[in-house]
Amino acid sequence: MFDLSARVALVTGAGQGVGAEIAAVLAGAGCAVAVNDLQPERAAATADQLTSAGATAVPLPFDVADPAAVSTAVETAAAALGPVDVLVNNAGIPPGAQWLVPFRDTDPADWDAWLRVNLYGVLNCTHATIGGMCDRGWGRVVTIVSDAARSGEALMAVYSAAKAGAAGFMRSIAKEVGRTGVTANCVALGNMGPPTGTPETAEVRAQFEALARRYPVGRVGRATDVAPAVLYLCSPEAEWVTGQTLAVNGGYITS
Ligand SMILES: NC(=O)c1ccc[n+]([C@@H]2O[C@H](COP(=O)([O-])OP(=O)(O)OC[C@H]3O[C@@H](n4cnc5c(N)ncnc54)[C@H](O)[C@@H]3O)[C@@H](O)[C@H]2O)c1
């Protein structure tokens, strides 16, 4: 339904999970995709899958938290595919069970890791691409945030702060570039299923069944729930939608 032929997308953290599905859906809509991940083998695996399916894709491993690496990578993507028209800031460190810590017990030395990827990564990638989008008169930026950015979430205060910062940043960018044909939005996720590679133990099953009971639709999220929402926000048809946060969250938070 949505045609993004001749557009070039950069999807960060696309080596697995939500990002890999977003890359596949954008490629299916006609985008050439630069597949970023911190882990080179993951970026290569996703890019291989896309090219095997007939799409145009290149692996682009870099750390979104490193501004120099981001800037070089965006130039590499432009040389290989053309300038980036669509940026999906998906790379993030979702809080695994080991990270659920009362704020008073966190170590300030650890905050930086969360902020560097979940907030500065979004700033770095947007900074490296937004000027070109504005100059060419068309662009889409979508950042993947979390319900925690909107409602707050106990034991995830630093993650929530980083994601809320990213959402505020997107709203500001939307206002700044609104007249140039460039939109900036967020998609806020609820709890997704177990991360790729998680062993299917009884304990993990019980943990996710308990999480699922908190959701009005009775299950946790899947990458396939998220990617079509991102595709819509990246589409030409969404040109009047900007500065928004679209919740894809099984109804967990309703406003
Ligand atoms: N999983 C959840 O329950 C959940 C809930 C709400 C929001 N989110 C958000 O959704 C997004 C995707 O989450 P996911 O569950 O697919 O995560 P995931 O951990 O399965 O995949 C994230 C990918 O990002 C890559 N990555 C991490 N740091 C990076 C960096 N500095 N530079 C480049 N790549 C990097 C990882 O190598 C990994 O392949 C994240 O922004 C996350 O915060 C996830």
The ligand as a Gaussian input file, in Angstrom:
#p B3LYP/6-31G(d) Opt

LIG

0 1
 N       12.106000      -5.193000      23.914000
 C       11.208000      -4.454000      24.557000
 O       10.404000      -4.947000      25.404000
 C       11.105000      -2.986000      24.255000
 C       10.099000      -2.236000      24.868000
 C       10.006000      -0.868000      24.603000
 C       10.913000      -0.279000      23.711000
 N       11.884000      -1.045000      23.145000
 C       12.824000      -0.372000      22.227000
 O       12.732000      -0.971000      20.940000
 C       14.003000      -0.891000      20.286000
 C       14.396000      -2.264000      19.761000
 O       14.398000      -3.161000      20.846000
 P       14.613000      -4.732000      20.634000
 O       13.788000      -5.414000      21.663000
 O       14.463000      -5.123000      19.199000
 O       16.154000      -4.824000      21.078000
 P       17.271000      -5.917000      20.763000
 O       18.222000      -5.849000      21.886000
 O       16.656000      -7.238000      20.404000
 O       17.956000      -5.322000      19.442000
 C       18.625000      -4.093000      19.480000
 C       19.763000      -4.132000      18.493000
 O       20.438000      -2.866000      18.636000
 C       21.824000      -3.100000      18.587000
 N       22.531000      -2.029000      19.302000
 C       22.645000      -1.868000      20.635000
 N       23.412000      -0.822000      20.923000
 C       23.775000      -0.290000      19.733000
 C       24.606000       0.813000      19.359000
 N       25.226000       1.555000      20.287000
 N       24.776000       1.075000      18.033000
 C       24.174000       0.308000      17.095000
 N       23.412000      -0.767000      17.385000
 C       23.218000      -1.056000      18.687000
 C       22.043000      -4.441000      19.258000
 O       23.264000      -5.048000      18.858000
 C       20.801000      -5.218000      18.793000
 O       21.054000      -5.998000      17.637000
 C       14.972000      -0.303000      21.320000
 O       15.113000       1.091000      21.105000
 C       14.271000      -0.546000      22.629000
 O       14.663000       0.358000      23.637000
 C       11.987000      -2.377000      23.367000

